[in-house]
Amino acid sequence: MNREETYIIGIDAGTTGLKSLIFDCKGRRQACAYREYPLRHPTPDAAEQDTEDWWRALAETVREVLDITGIKPGKVAGLSISSQGSSVAALGGDLKPLRPAISWLDRRSPAVERPLGLSSQELFAITGLQDYPGWTQGMLRWLMEYEPETAAQAAYYVCTGDYLFFRLTGEIISDHSTASRTQMFDVSRLDWSDPILDAVGVSRSQLPALGASGSPAGAITAEAATSTGLLAGTPVMLGGFDQSCSALGAGVVDSDTLLVSLGTATMVETCCNRPLVDLERRVTTSMHVAPGLWMIQAPIMTTGVVLRWWRDTFAPEHNGSYYRNMDKKAAAIPAGSDGILFCPHFGGSGAPYWDPEMKGAIYGLNLSHTQAHIYRAILEGVAYSIRENVEVLNAMDISVKSVRVVAGGAVSSMWRGIIGDVLGLPQGRVDELEVGALGAAVLAAAGAGLYSGVLEAASAMAPKVHLAPYNEENHRLYAPNYKRFDELMERMVSGSMAKCPPMEGAAIGKGPAWRTAGQALASSGA
């Protein structure tokens, strides 16, 4: 197939909607289509989705991008899927869903009374994942305890991308990066962990086979061709976890570059060429979709959503230009927001504290402060939280040299600038906002043989990066404010500020705290 006349489809199956994008072989977007789907809450702590909503969104958007562009299906060399992590669907013997899929946002697994039989340290040493109710293994344990009849009928448990791959190809197979978000995968051995499977009560036969991201593992079936408009036999390559696909699409394939995905929540991540795990369990380790690489990831649970909360609560009559207008007003406020500190952990904290009880806070207010001060403090609070996790990376001997900001927050040059100034690193954006779908397209292009491998495809299809230097004066001004922020977070962990000592003591993230997963596993005795 002539590369210049060939196209690739990258699909991004997110938490609340799915996008299909069609790219040429240089990574240039040709068209994008999007469909939302609901997240249902049968109880306050439950979060579920209909797998048919996922499939309908995929089929409709693929058809739409073909229609928009007029590209003939025979010109599509292949496709791949970037997908939300750890959400799981149970399939019966007829390969039909037995119940709605359980979302990674579900919070019912802590109610499980049956002990797992493995300590948190042992789990972390094997999987690289901190205790958290959003991992697949906890959801399966909840299912076995509270819906035993469903669990007894389950022939397969599959994640979002796995299910969509099955609907396209008829094959039940997963990739390493997706499996590494289940808390049942050994990040050193690149395989399901038998000790964890035994503890959970899941057999290997109930889980997908595993393969490398970008490998051609199936082809469009006649039934899927009818639904999507693609040709039967079109190759489908294994995709990956959306944050890892985003890193690939943004060109983050070495430890020199930090990716900040600044959306409703924020993911701070970089990569390394060995399976490092943080012995203090502050950041997580997962597989990259690029070969021979692992991701070190630090989720911050509520960031962009806090900015939206501020807007909707205190400026309910806002118009569509609210953020742009507030950026202009906040730009007139000096770095440090005249003493205000903002804690963005409105739904509990992720990395590096992993404290589900932590709350949000605005600290240091006086009568001279304005709405613009607080708006800027919100942006700075997120940047300080990012810096806390970068300091953890530094403690693990990972030293990033620049930052790439993607997702919705990347639109704000002011927010990007604050992040760069707080970190003391050059920061920038990439031309293609949908880097998850682009990462999937890179995997598809490599698997289709259009390039010699994933890294060559990533280089050839990489979007342009616009880097800007940080402001040295602002970085100097931010230093004492960051120290105050770090001390404030220490005081807020697992308790009210009133119960904590005065703002003294060291911040976290300063000590030696990494080993390879294999070393950690050996020391754990697992």
N, C-alpha and C positions, 0 to 999 in steps of 0.2 A: 504493500500500500504506500503510495506517495505521501511522504510526511507533510508536504505543503498543502495537500488537499484532504488532510485527515483531521478529525475532531475527537475530543474526549469529553465525557460527561462526568462531572464531580457532584456528588450528592451530599448534602449536609443535613442529617436528621437530628434536629435539636430537641430541646425539652418541650417547647410549645409550638414548634412548626418545622417544616422541612423546605429546603431550597434545593433546586436542581440548577446547575450552571453548565453551559457548554463552552468549552475553550478550544482555541486552536493549539497547535503543537508548540507554540512559543509562549503559552500561558495567557494569551489575550482573551478576555471575556467576550463571548459572542451574544449571549442572552442569559437571563436569570428569571426563574419563576418561583413563587413561594405560596405555600398553603399553611395556614394555622391549623392546629388541632387542640382539643381541650385537654386539660389536666383535671381529673375528677377527684373529689375528696369525700368518699362515702362516710368517713368519720374525720374529726378535726386533724388527727395525726396521720391519716392515710392519703396517699397520692397514687392514682392509677390512671392508665391510659388504655384505649382500645387499639389493639394491634392493627385492626382494619383501617383505622384513621391514618396510621403510619403508611400503610401500603397504598391507600387511596391518594394520599398526598404525593407519594413518589410517582405513581403512575400518571397522575394528572400533570405534574410539573415537568416530567420528562417529555410528555406529549407536547406541552406548551412551548418548551424551548425549541423543539424541532419545528413546530409550526411557526414560531416567531422568526426563526432564521431561514427557514426553507431548506435547511441542510437535509440531504437525503440520508435515511437510516444507514445505508451502506457505506457512508463516509465516516460513521462513528466507529473508531477502532476499539473502544472499550469504555468501561465505566467502573467507578469504585465509590465507596460510601464512607464518609466521616460521620460518626454517630455519638450521641450522648452516652456516657459511661454508666455501667452497672445496673441500669434498669433491666428487668428480667420478665420474660414470658414463659409460662409452663405450657408445653404442647403434649397432647395425648397421643395414643398409639396411632391415631389417624392423622397426626401432625396438624391438628386444629387446636387453637388456643383453648385451654380449659377454663380460663377466667381472664379478666383484664390484666394487663401487664402491671407490675409493681414498679413505680418510678424511683429513681435515685433520691427524690425528695421525700419519700415515705419515711416516717419516723416511728414505725410500730415495732421494729426489731428489738429495742431495749426491753420490751415486755416479755421476751422469751425467758422462761425460768430454767430450762435445761442448760446446765453448764456446758461450755464447748469442750473443755478438757485441755485446752491449750491456753497458755498465758498470753497477755497482750504483748509481752516481749518476744515470745516465740512466734506469734503471728506476724509481728513486725519484721522480725529477722528473716522470715520466709518470704513474705509478700511485699515488704516495703510500705505497707499502709497502716496508718494510725487507726485506733479504734474510732468508729464512726458509724452511725446507723444507716448510711446510704450505700454500703457495700452489698454485693449480691449475696454473699454467704449468710449474712444476717437476715436478709429477706427470705431466703430458703428455709432457714431455721424457724422463722416466724410461721411460714406456710405449713411446715410439718407439725408445728405445735397447735396452730389455731385452725388450720384447714387440712386435717390429715387425709380426708377423702380425696381432695385435689392432689395432694402430694403422692398418694398411692397410685394415682392414675397417670402421673407425669412420666412420659417417655423421654422428654428432652427439656432442658432449661436453656434458653437462648437469650442473649442480650439484643438490644434494638437493631444494631447493624447486622447481627447474625440472622435475625428474623427476616429482615429485608433481603439479605443475600439469599436466604432460602426461598423466598417468594419469587425472586428473579431467576434462580437457577435450579431449585429443587435439592440443593446440597446443604447439609448442616455442617458448617465449619466456621471457625472463628480465627481471629488473628491474635498475636501475642499482646499487642497493646490493649485491645479490648479485654482479653482474659486477665491482664494485670490490674484491672479495676474491679475485679470480683472479690478479692481477698481470698481466693482459692488457688492462686497461681504462684509458682516459685520463680521469682525474678532472676535467680542465678541459673537454675536448670532449664528455664524456658519451657516449663511443662506444668500441668496440673499437679498440685501438691497432694500426694496420697495421705499424709497425716491429717491434713485439713479436710480432705474429702471424707475420710473415715470419721472424723469428729463431727462434721456436719451431717453425715448420713446420706451423702450423694455418691453415686457410682460414676466411674468414668464413662460408662455407656450412656449416661443421661446428659453428658456435656458434649459440646461440639468437638470434633477433631480440630487440631491447631495447625496453623501455617503462618508463614511470614507475610507481613503487609506487602502488597504489590504483586504477590504471586497470582497467576491465573488459576483460579480454583473452581471455575464454573462458567456456564454460558447461558444466555437468555433462552428460556424454554418457549415453546410455541404459545403456551397460555400467557406467559409474561409479555411476549411480543405483541399479542393482541391488546393487552392492557396499556402498554407503554408506547407502542408505535415503533419500537426498535426491531431490528431483524433477529429472528431466532438464530442462535449460534453466536451472537455478539459476545466477546469475552467479558467476563466480570471478574475483576481483581479484588483480592482481599483488601479491605480498607483499614480503618482503625478508630481508636478513641479520638473524639473531636479535638481535644486540646493538643494531642500529639500531631494530628493532621494539620492543625493550625500552625504549629511550630514548623512543620515541613513546608507548608505553603508560604510562610513568612521567611523562609531561608535560615531557620535556626537549626543548624546541624553541627554546631561545635559549642564548647563551653565559654567561648568569648562573648557570646550574645545572649542577652536576657530577653525573653518575650513576656510582655505584660498584656494579657487579654482583658481589657477594661470594659466589662459589660455589667449586667445586673449584679453578678459577682465578679471577682477578679481572680485570674490564675497567673501566678508568677512562676516562670519555669525556664530552665536551661537544660543542656544535655551533657552527657559524659560518655566515655567509651568503656566504662566498667560499671557493674551494678552496685553503686555506693548506697548504703543505707545510713541514715543519721541515728546514732545510738541514743540520742536524747529524744528521738521520735518527734521532731519539730516539723520536718518536711517529709514528703512521701516520695517513693521511687516507683516508677512505672517504665514500661517499655516504650521506646520511641518507635514510630513507624519506619524510620530510616534504619537500614541494617547495621548491626553492631553497636547501636547506641541505646542509652537509657535516659529517661527524663527524670530530673529532680523537680518536683512540683510543689507549690505552696498555694493552696486556695485561701482566699479571703472572702468570707461568705456573703457579706452585704456591703456593696460599694456603690455602683451606679444606682441601685435601687434606693439607697439612702438619699442620693441627690434628688431622685424623683419624689421621694417622700417629702423632702424639704419643699420642693416646688409645689406639690399638690396640697400640702398642709398650710403653708404660709403665703402662697401666691395662687390661690384657687382660681383667680380670674386671669391666669397667665395666657399668653398667646403662643404661637408656635416658635417664636424667637426668644423665649425666656432665657434659655441657656446662653445664647449668643449675647444677649443684653447683659446678663449677669457676669459673663466673662469680662466684658468691657469695664463694668463697675469694679469688679474684684481686682482687675489689673492695676487700679489706682491705690489699692491697699498694699502696704509694704509686706515683704516676705516675713512670715511668722504671724500674720493677722493680728498684729498688736497684742500678742500674748494669748490669744484663744487657742486651745487645744481641742480637737474633735476626735472622739473615739468612734470609728464607723461600725463597731461590732453590734449591730442592732438585733441580730439573730443568733447570738453566740459567736465565738471566734473560731476560725479555722487555724491555719498555720500562723505563727509558731506555737500558739498557746493551747489550741484544741480544748477550749473551755466553753461548753454549751450554755453555761449560766452567765457568761459575760454580757454586759449590756452596753448600749451606746451612751455617750456622754458629750456634753459641751461644757468645757471647763475654762475658767478664767474670764468670764464675762464681766464687763463694767458698763456704765451708762454711756460711754462714748462709742460703744460698738454699734455697728449698723448691720443690716441684712447682708451687705456686700462682704463685711468681715467674716460673718459666719459661713457664707457661701465659699469664700476662699479657704476658710479653715477646714471645710469638708474635703475640698480637693487636697489640701495639705495632709489631712489625717490619713487619707488613703495612701498618699505618697510615703508617709512615715511608716505605715504598715508594710508597704512594699520593702522599704529599707530594712525593717526588722528581719525580713526573710532573706534579703540579700546578705545581711551580716551572718546569718546561719550558713549560707553558701560559702562565704569567706572562711568560716570556721571549718568547713569541709574541704578546704584547699581548692575551692572553685572561685576563680576571680574573673567576673564578667567585665567587659570593656565597653559595651554599648548596650542600649535598650531599644527594642522595637515595640511600639505600642499599637495594638490592633483592637478590633471590635468598636462598639459605639463611642466609647470615651475618646478614642483616637482622633475623632473629629475636632476636639477642642485643642487648639495649639497651646492654649494657656495651661491646661491640665498636663499635657505632655511636657511642657517646659518646667512645670513645678516638679514633676517626677524626676526629670533630668537634673534639676538644681538640687533637690534633696539628696539624690544618690551621688551627685558629682560625676555624672557620666553623660556623654552625648546621647541624645534620644532622637527618635524619628518615627515616621509612619511609613507604611508601604502603600503603593498605588492601589492594590486590590484589597478591598475591605473584607471580602469573603474568603479569607485564607484557609478556612477549614475545607471548603469545597475545592479550592485550588490544590490543597494538599492531597485530597482524594484524586483529583485529576492527574497530579504528578504520579501517584501510585498506578493509576490506570495506564498512563503513557508508558511507564517503565515495563509493566507487565505485558503490555501489547507488543513489546519489542521495538517501540519507536526510539528508545534510547537504550544504552547498554546496561543501565541500572537506575535505581531510585535516585542516587546522588547526582548522576549526570542529568536526569530528567529535571530534578529540582533546580539545578544550575541553569539549564536551558529555559525553564519556564518561570524563573523567579521574577516577582514584581520588582519594580524600581523602589529603592529605599531612599527616603529623604531625611538625612541626618542633620541635626543642628547641635552646636556646642552648648554645654551648660554655662550658666552665668556664675562665675567664680565668686562674685560678691554675694549673690543670693545663697550660694552653697555655704559660705562662711556664716551668714546670718541664720541659716537653718540649723547649724550644728547645735547650739544650746537649746533651741526649741525641740529638736529631735530627742535630745537627752531627757528633757522634761516629759515628752510624750512617752518615751520608753519607760521611765519611772512610773508614770501614771498607769500604764498598762500593767506593770507589775503589781501595783496596788489593787487593781480591779479584778485580777484573776481569782476566781472562786470565792468571791465574797464582796461585801460592800466596802466602800472606801473608808467608812467609819471604823471598821474593824482592823484596818491595816495600819502599819507604822507610818511615820512621816516619809516624805519623798526622799528616801535614802536607799542605798544598795545598788548593786550592779544590775545592768540590764541582761536579758538572756541573749543567747546567740554568740557568746564570746569564747566558749570553751571548745576543746578538741572533742569531736563527736562524730566520727564516721569510720566505717569499715565497709569492705565489700560485703554483699549479702551473704556470701559463703562463709566469711570469717565470723559474721554476726551469728549465723546459724550454728556454727560449731560452738561458739561461746555460750549460746543459749541452752545447749544440751538437747535441742529438738532432734 
